[in-house]
Amino acid sequence: MRKNNLASLWIVLITFSLCTALRAQDRLTGETFSTRSVVMAQHGMVCTSHPLATEAAMDVLRKGGNAIDAAIAANAVLGVTDPEMNGIGGDLFAIVYDSKTKKLYGLNASGRSPYTLTPEILSQNGRQFIPVSGPLSVSVPGCVDGWFQMHQRFGKLPMTEILSYAVSYARNGFPVADEAAFYYTELVGMYGSNSNVQSVFMPNGSVPKRGEVFKNPALANSLEKIAIGGRDVFYKGEIAKAIDGWMKKNGGYLSYKDLADHSSEWVEPVSTTYRGYRVWEMPPNGQGITVLQMLNILENFDFSKITYGSAEHVHLFTEAKRLAYEDRAKYYADPDFAKIPVNELISKKYGIIRAKEIDLQKASPRFTAGDDKALRTGETIYLTVADNEGNMVSLIQSNCSVFGSGILPDSLGFFLQNRGLMFSLQKGQNNSYAPHKRPFHTIIPAFVTKDDQPYMSFGVMGGGFQPEGQVEVLMNMIDFGMNIQEAGDAPRIDHQGSSDQTGKMSDGVGTIYLESGFSEKTIRTLLQMGHKVAAGTPGNFGGYQCIQFDSNQHVYQGASDPRKDGMAAGY
């Protein structure tokens, strides 16, 4: 009898131990798909797509720098660690919340097309689209001027100190992370025969591998010159002359004058409300107002009665996206060259009108604008920083495609962007190519206020997917009750097939790409509704960073996307 009791006790203990071990593998709170807890801190928060960039920004904050200083430092480091995504050869957009004036400021640091490159030159030999790579795709890089514009208006620490982290990593080296290592394998086939690419990225005959320490002394020199000499080194000095010289030797059109004449523009962010939250975006030439249009359409449907991940959820989201993207293709462009009815497009009245075009039972065969070759390949970084004073920065920066144009000018160590490919070569469109014009832009920072207080700084990188990603995050939080980490971890929806700014027309209903996690029932129902669904097929699901602010407790909450190599950190 005693033996039986002992045996029973051992069974109970073993069972309890096993259950405890199994339970330890699961999260105690939150959604089952969540990868980690929200990071919380009182005095500052940094969320980027690379730990070294996050740590650099944190160090700037600890040294007394503010969110603007830290954001510039992080962006500069990301240009070193992730040159496939971003760098000083690309463009930048930012929304800054200044705690002193209690106001949002928008910075459009996108560059313009070359003065001497004409539509006639681009259309030679029957060309219908601007090439994805090479000199014809290059526009003026706006990033460096964007840094100095932000720093001049809001910065505290000297730029020599802010850029010192990037200079150090470029000169002394850093271990290559997973995502960059993946893209370096593609660099071989894309531009591996280029002698400048070989000297910078294959000094030992092969591209850097995961965990390998990589150095880029040429980029270190460029960054050091910019830190000491200011933005004019890039636009009027040695770097500008080097870019101009490369273009002249290689049949390019970007000139010293294009660089010397460049300037960023401070603009007023625009907004709409979504169920009590005010969402802020940058006006065109970017695609930010697509988010506002989608939200205005979706607000007409009661999601309190709709389950996350259901066919009804995916259907309404997709149809709203298709409607907004048709307007995006028709209207969005450089406002200096086209009249864009921004106020009308983001009005509640227009949202109601467009919502009525959605059939609740089936996918509409085709939508048109009211009266994605290039868009699916955007390579971008997004970061957000907050400081102890209450300043917050939402910043996004990009080369456009992977490794931009593929052009690495002599001795500079960075790629030039290929944002020019976003122009249309069809005549008479808002985004038709013209000299000294800003192309349609996909990169969009976002900000949310509530009761006139800063509430959230966030973004979702990923080319034309960015409005979809932002709306999904907002819906996950506001409609489905997720916290900011869960909202980014949740399986994503990517619809492809809408009309784009390059002249590519909609292919009708398009295709819905779903990350794993959506049920077979949802997929089957969507197919019955007339949608094309590619479940489990890689779409463009982007990468997300977010800071939320509790003004009552003065507590920051940070989230970072597990799809990227980054992290959120606070102090």
TARA-V719015 format. One record per run of one state. SS is the DSSP state (alpha for helix, beta for strand, coil for the rest). FROM is the first residue (numbers start at 1). LEN is the number of residues. If there is no record, write none. Layout:
SS:FROM:LEN
SS:FROM:LEN
This chain:
coil:1:1
alpha:2:23
coil:25:14
beta:39:3
coil:42:3
beta:45:4
coil:49:1
beta:50:1
alpha:51:12
coil:63:4
alpha:67:15
coil:82:9
beta:91:8
coil:99:4
beta:103:7
coil:110:2
beta:112:1
coil:113:6
alpha:119:4
coil:123:1
alpha:124:3
coil:127:8
alpha:135:3
coil:138:5
alpha:143:12
coil:155:4
alpha:159:4
coil:163:1
alpha:164:9
coil:173:1
beta:174:2
coil:176:2
alpha:178:14
coil:192:3
alpha:195:7
coil:202:11
beta:213:2
coil:215:2
alpha:217:13
coil:230:1
alpha:231:5
coil:236:2
alpha:238:12
coil:250:6
alpha:256:5
coil:261:4
beta:265:3
coil:268:2
beta:270:5
coil:275:2
beta:277:5
coil:282:4
beta:286:1
coil:287:2
alpha:289:10
coil:299:4
alpha:303:3
coil:306:5
alpha:311:21
coil:332:10
alpha:342:4
coil:346:2
alpha:348:8
coil:356:18
alpha:374:3
coil:377:2
beta:379:8
coil:387:5
beta:392:9
coil:401:18
alpha:419:4
coil:423:1
beta:424:1
coil:425:7
beta:432:1
coil:433:5
beta:438:1
coil:439:2
beta:441:1
coil:442:4
beta:446:5
coil:451:2
beta:453:9
coil:462:1
alpha:463:16
coil:479:5
alpha:484:6
coil:490:3
beta:493:4
coil:497:14
beta:511:4
coil:515:5
alpha:520:9
coil:529:3
beta:532:4
coil:536:7
beta:543:8
coil:551:4
beta:555:6
coil:561:4
beta:565:1
coil:566:1
beta:567:4
coil:571:1
